[in-house]
């Protein structure tokens, strides 16, 4: 049969092989190919399991002129999402590194986007909220440090997370509003509770988010920044909100050529990662810092997001 590595016999050639126009694969060549592929697989696994999630820490910057933003106001906002603290992938020294790197960016405002403890089955040492927040308390920005809770924080039992916010003086926005002063008047930072706070089984959840009630606390026409852990809320965000900031997806943790095969969102890759603009409304989804479900990151390294607004 013709093909790679095949031989064709002609009449009167006494079994001599005729060239078929394709390179012949020897046993040695086949073994080299197999070992090469195996080596590439091992290298990829090592990178995804250890180098990218543990050794890399990127800063991803977006410059956005959001709608309804006060004229002449420039604000730098750092987003810290999905820390998932726990050994071996997010030890407490790594949390300290994230804090130092965030402070070095000198943002005007810092927003924590939820999910502070690791709960995947590969955790070798759990890190409780009080230990994590003792490091997060070192975050500093002139316009303040604020945070929301993620779905995993509710799933673990929300009380110690609320207590950690209180103990460290970081303002928790749980369907709450904060007034951020600017020379052109206040910007209102609002934060909603998780949309999937209570698992009900069979892929169903009950949320504690109250976007309409939270927005009702903000004067009409005022600029609004929304922190919402799950980007799926974006489909219900009205155009009076200047920008929605989310985490939760981790960018799918594996993202190649702009596509993530698995995204924890009912909208798949639509809200998986990055700056999304729909009907003039803006959403930024951070790829986050830690791990959940699978102990791997490929193509979406841990990141701190730095927004320059205005």
Backbone torsions as a table, in degrees:
resi	resn	phi	psi	omega
1	UNK	NA	135.3	179.7
2	UNK	-70.2	151.7	176.7
3	UNK	148.6	-177.1	180.0
4	UNK	-62.9	127.4	178.0
5	UNK	80.8	0.8	-179.6
6	UNK	-89.7	162.3	176.2
7	UNK	-126.9	139.9	175.7
8	UNK	-110.3	136.4	-178.5
9	UNK	-105.0	136.2	177.4
10	UNK	-110.4	157.9	-179.0
11	UNK	-63.8	136.5	175.0
12	UNK	76.6	10.4	-179.4
13	UNK	-98.5	-1.2	179.0
14	UNK	52.6	41.9	173.4
15	UNK	86.3	5.4	179.7
16	UNK	-68.5	140.0	-179.4
17	UNK	-82.0	136.2	175.7
18	UNK	-96.7	143.1	174.8
19	UNK	-63.0	137.4	-178.4
20	UNK	-109.4	5.0	178.1
21	UNK	87.1	-3.1	179.9
22	UNK	-121.3	147.1	-179.9
23	UNK	-66.8	140.3	177.0
24	UNK	-84.3	136.6	179.0
25	UNK	-96.7	117.1	177.7
26	UNK	-84.1	169.1	177.0
27	UNK	-61.1	-40.8	178.8
28	UNK	-64.1	-41.2	178.8
29	UNK	-63.7	-41.1	179.5
30	UNK	-63.7	-41.7	179.2
31	UNK	-65.3	-40.0	178.1
32	UNK	-61.8	-40.9	178.6
33	UNK	-64.1	-44.8	-179.5
34	UNK	-62.1	-46.0	179.7
35	UNK	-66.3	-34.6	177.3
36	UNK	-64.2	-43.7	178.1
37	UNK	-66.0	-40.9	178.7
38	UNK	-63.1	-42.4	178.5
39	UNK	-62.8	-40.4	177.8
40	UNK	-63.6	-39.0	178.6
41	UNK	-64.8	-42.6	178.5
42	UNK	-64.7	-41.5	179.8
43	UNK	-63.7	-42.7	178.7
44	UNK	-63.6	-42.8	179.1
45	UNK	-63.3	-43.2	179.6
46	UNK	-62.7	-41.4	179.2
47	UNK	-63.7	-47.2	-176.2
48	UNK	-71.3	-30.4	-177.3
49	UNK	-87.3	-27.7	-172.1
50	UNK	-130.2	-51.9	-171.9
51	UNK	-68.0	-54.0	-176.0
52	UNK	-67.7	-49.2	-176.6
53	UNK	-72.9	-24.0	-171.7
54	UNK	-108.9	-35.0	-172.9
55	UNK	-97.6	-28.0	-176.5
56	UNK	-91.6	146.4	172.8
57	UNK	-150.1	101.6	-175.6
58	UNK	-94.1	158.9	168.3
59	UNK	-115.8	118.7	-179.6
60	UNK	-107.4	124.3	-174.3
61	UNK	-110.5	140.3	173.5
62	UNK	-129.7	135.2	173.0
63	UNK	-110.4	117.2	-171.2
64	UNK	-131.5	135.8	170.6
65	UNK	-106.5	87.1	-172.6
66	UNK	-74.6	156.3	177.4
67	UNK	-67.6	153.6	177.7
68	UNK	64.3	20.5	-178.3
69	UNK	-87.4	139.9	-177.6
70	UNK	-63.7	133.7	-177.2
71	UNK	-61.3	134.3	176.1
72	UNK	81.4	-1.5	-179.5
73	UNK	-94.1	125.1	175.8
74	UNK	-117.1	124.8	-176.6
75	UNK	-132.8	132.4	176.7
76	UNK	-103.9	120.9	-175.3
77	UNK	-119.7	124.3	175.8
78	UNK	-97.5	133.6	178.6
79	UNK	-111.4	126.1	178.0
80	UNK	-119.5	111.7	-171.0
81	UNK	-124.1	144.9	165.9
82	UNK	53.2	58.5	179.2
83	UNK	-65.3	-44.4	179.9
84	UNK	49.0	58.8	-177.0
85	UNK	-65.9	134.3	178.3
86	UNK	163.3	140.6	177.0
87	UNK	-70.3	150.2	4.7
88	UNK	-95.7	-8.6	-170.3
89	UNK	-86.5	-26.7	178.6
90	UNK	-136.0	69.1	177.4
91	UNK	-68.5	168.7	-174.4
92	UNK	-65.6	-28.7	175.9
93	UNK	-66.3	-32.0	177.1
94	UNK	-68.9	-38.8	175.4
95	UNK	-60.4	-42.8	178.1
96	UNK	-62.0	-37.2	177.4
97	UNK	-64.1	-42.2	177.6
98	UNK	-60.8	-43.2	-179.9
99	UNK	-62.3	-47.9	-178.6
100	UNK	-63.1	-40.6	-179.7
101	UNK	-67.2	-38.6	178.7
102	UNK	-65.3	-46.7	178.9
103	UNK	-61.1	-35.5	-178.9
104	UNK	-65.6	-21.3	177.5
105	UNK	-74.2	-14.5	-179.5
106	UNK	52.8	54.2	177.9
107	UNK	-73.3	158.3	174.4
108	UNK	-79.0	-28.7	-174.3
109	UNK	-145.6	140.7	176.6
110	UNK	-122.1	134.2	179.3
111	UNK	-125.8	123.8	175.0
112	UNK	-92.8	129.7	-169.8
113	UNK	-106.9	19.0	169.7
114	UNK	97.4	170.0	-178.3
115	UNK	64.1	86.0	-171.4
116	UNK	-104.6	-10.4	-177.7
117	UNK	-128.8	139.6	177.0
118	UNK	-77.9	140.8	177.6
119	UNK	-138.1	15.2	177.6
120	UNK	-74.9	164.7	-171.5
121	UNK	-73.9	-5.9	-179.3
122	UNK	-93.9	4.6	179.5
123	UNK	-67.0	129.4	177.2
124	UNK	-100.6	-20.8	173.1
125	UNK	-149.6	119.6	178.2
126	UNK	-74.0	141.1	176.2
127	UNK	-115.5	117.9	-174.2
128	UNK	-79.3	161.0	-175.5
129	UNK	-56.5	-37.5	-177.6
130	UNK	-63.5	-36.2	178.9
131	UNK	-70.6	-42.0	178.2
132	UNK	-64.3	-45.5	-175.1
133	UNK	-73.4	-20.0	172.6
134	UNK	-62.1	-31.8	174.9
135	UNK	-81.6	-42.4	-179.2
136	UNK	-63.2	-24.2	178.4
137	UNK	-63.3	-16.5	179.4
138	UNK	-83.0	-6.1	174.7
139	UNK	-64.2	142.2	-175.7
140	UNK	-144.3	132.4	175.6
141	UNK	-153.1	140.9	-175.0
142	UNK	-61.4	-29.2	179.2
143	UNK	-95.2	2.2	173.1
144	UNK	110.5	166.5	176.3
145	UNK	-121.7	125.5	-177.1
146	UNK	-130.3	159.6	179.5
147	UNK	-151.7	162.9	173.6
148	UNK	-126.5	173.8	177.7
149	UNK	-104.6	149.0	176.5
150	UNK	-103.2	175.1	-178.1
151	UNK	-60.4	-39.0	-179.3
152	UNK	-66.7	-29.6	177.8
153	UNK	-67.0	-38.4	175.0
154	UNK	-71.0	-39.7	-178.2
155	UNK	-64.1	-34.8	179.5
156	UNK	-72.8	-20.9	-168.9
157	UNK	109.4	110.3	-163.7
158	UNK	-76.7	-18.3	-172.6
159	UNK	-56.7	-49.5	-178.8
160	UNK	-65.0	-26.2	177.9
161	UNK	-73.5	-42.9	175.4
162	UNK	-61.5	-41.1	179.8
163	UNK	-63.9	-37.3	180.0
164	UNK	-66.0	-39.4	175.1
165	UNK	-59.7	-47.8	-177.8
166	UNK	-62.7	-44.6	-176.0
167	UNK	-65.0	-32.1	-175.8
168	UNK	-97.9	-4.2	177.1
169	UNK	78.6	9.3	174.5
170	UNK	-81.7	128.9	-175.9
171	UNK	-73.6	125.5	177.4
172	UNK	-95.4	125.0	177.1
173	UNK	-105.3	97.6	179.6
174	UNK	-112.1	87.8	-166.5
175	UNK	57.7	43.2	-176.2
176	UNK	-123.1	172.3	-174.6
177	UNK	-131.4	138.6	173.2
178	UNK	-125.9	142.2	177.9
179	UNK	-97.7	121.4	-178.7
180	UNK	-108.5	114.8	-175.7
181	UNK	-74.5	143.0	172.0
182	UNK	-139.0	162.9	178.7
183	UNK	-60.5	-21.9	-179.0
184	UNK	-100.0	13.0	-178.0
185	UNK	111.0	171.5	-172.6
186	UNK	-74.3	145.7	165.4
187	UNK	-105.9	137.7	-177.4
188	UNK	-102.6	119.3	174.8
189	UNK	-96.9	120.8	178.5
190	UNK	-118.2	149.3	179.0
191	UNK	-134.0	133.8	-179.4
192	UNK	-105.4	157.5	174.8
193	UNK	-75.8	171.0	-175.8
194	UNK	-67.1	143.4	175.6
195	UNK	-77.3	-17.8	-175.7
196	UNK	-128.7	48.6	-173.1
197	UNK	-70.2	-29.7	-175.6
198	UNK	-127.1	111.5	175.6
199	UNK	-69.2	132.2	179.6
200	UNK	-108.6	-1.7	-179.0
201	UNK	93.7	154.1	178.5
202	UNK	55.5	38.8	175.7
203	UNK	74.6	13.2	-179.8
204	UNK	-106.6	147.9	-177.4
205	UNK	-140.3	158.0	169.7
206	UNK	-113.5	131.8	-179.4
207	UNK	-102.6	157.5	175.4
208	UNK	-108.0	5.6	-178.4
209	UNK	-67.8	141.4	178.0
210	UNK	-139.2	75.6	-178.3
211	UNK	-65.9	-46.5	179.4
212	UNK	-60.2	-43.0	-179.5
213	UNK	-66.7	-34.8	179.4
214	UNK	-71.7	-44.1	178.5
215	UNK	-63.5	-28.7	-179.8
216	UNK	-64.2	-18.2	179.1
217	UNK	-83.8	-3.9	-175.9
218	UNK	-106.7	133.2	178.5
219	UNK	-58.9	139.2	177.9
220	UNK	-60.0	136.8	178.9
221	UNK	88.5	-10.3	179.5
222	UNK	-78.8	146.6	177.7
223	UNK	-68.2	137.9	-174.5
224	UNK	-129.3	129.8	167.6
225	UNK	-107.6	130.6	-177.4
226	UNK	-113.7	125.2	170.8
227	UNK	-102.1	115.4	-179.1
228	UNK	-133.6	120.1	-173.6
229	UNK	-56.1	-50.9	-178.3
230	UNK	-92.4	125.9	-179.5
231	UNK	-67.6	-13.4	179.3
232	UNK	-60.0	-22.7	178.5
233	UNK	-63.5	-20.6	-174.7
234	UNK	-57.5	-29.6	-179.4
235	UNK	-65.9	-17.8	-179.8
236	UNK	-107.6	5.5	-177.6
237	UNK	-82.8	123.4	179.7
238	UNK	-74.2	164.6	-175.3
239	UNK	-74.5	-3.6	174.1
240	UNK	-71.7	-16.5	177.3
241	UNK	-82.0	125.2	-177.7
242	UNK	-69.5	-41.4	-176.2
243	UNK	-156.6	136.4	172.4
244	UNK	-104.8	135.1	-178.1
245	UNK	-121.5	124.9	-174.3
246	UNK	-138.1	166.2	173.2
247	UNK	-130.9	-125.0	169.3
248	UNK	76.5	-45.8	-171.3
249	UNK	-78.1	-23.8	-171.6
250	UNK	58.5	19.8	-175.7
251	UNK	65.3	15.5	-175.2
252	UNK	87.1	-10.6	-177.1
253	UNK	67.6	-29.3	171.2
254	UNK	-124.9	117.2	-174.7
255	UNK	-142.2	116.9	-177.9
256	UNK	-129.1	131.6	178.8
257	UNK	55.4	37.7	177.4
258	UNK	76.1	14.0	-178.2
259	UNK	-129.9	135.1	176.0
260	UNK	-113.3	121.5	-177.0
261	UNK	-66.2	-26.8	179.5
262	UNK	-136.7	118.3	179.1
263	UNK	-126.5	127.6	178.5
264	UNK	-75.4	65.5	179.7
265	UNK	-151.2	140.0	178.1
266	UNK	-67.9	-11.4	-179.4
267	UNK	-103.8	8.7	175.4
268	UNK	58.3	-132.8	-175.3
269	UNK	-74.3	-7.8	179.6
270	UNK	-56.6	-41.0	-179.1
271	UNK	-122.2	30.5	-174.1
272	UNK	-70.9	-38.9	-169.9
273	UNK	-167.6	145.9	166.7
274	UNK	90.9	-162.4	-177.1
275	UNK	-91.8	117.5	-178.1
276	UNK	-114.5	132.2	175.5
277	UNK	-123.6	122.1	177.7
278	UNK	-133.7	123.3	178.0
279	UNK	52.9	38.1	178.8
280	UNK	79.4	-0.3	178.9
281	UNK	-97.6	143.6	-173.1
282	UNK	-113.5	137.6	175.9
283	UNK	-134.5	135.9	170.3
284	UNK	-119.8	124.7	178.4
285	UNK	-110.5	116.6	177.7
286	UNK	-76.8	144.2	172.9
287	UNK	-74.4	-8.6	174.9
288	UNK	74.3	-172.1	-171.4
289	UNK	-122.4	-38.6	-173.2
290	UNK	-100.5	-160.8	-176.0
291	UNK	-126.9	151.6	174.3
292	UNK	-148.4	142.6	177.2
293	UNK	72.6	-65.1	179.4
294	UNK	-114.9	142.9	-176.3
295	UNK	-87.6	58.5	-172.1
296	UNK	-154.0	144.5	167.6
297	UNK	-135.5	129.6	174.4
298	UNK	-138.8	119.6	177.0
299	UNK	82.3	1.1	176.7
300	UNK	-144.6	74.6	-175.4
301	UNK	-65.8	157.7	176.0
302	UNK	-53.5	138.8	-174.9
303	UNK	-144.4	148.1	162.4
304	UNK	-100.6	132.2	179.2
305	UNK	-97.7	133.9	175.5
306	UNK	-119.7	115.5	178.6
307	UNK	-99.1	134.7	168.3
308	UNK	-112.7	111.2	-174.6
309	UNK	-103.9	138.2	177.9
310	UNK	97.9	NA	NA
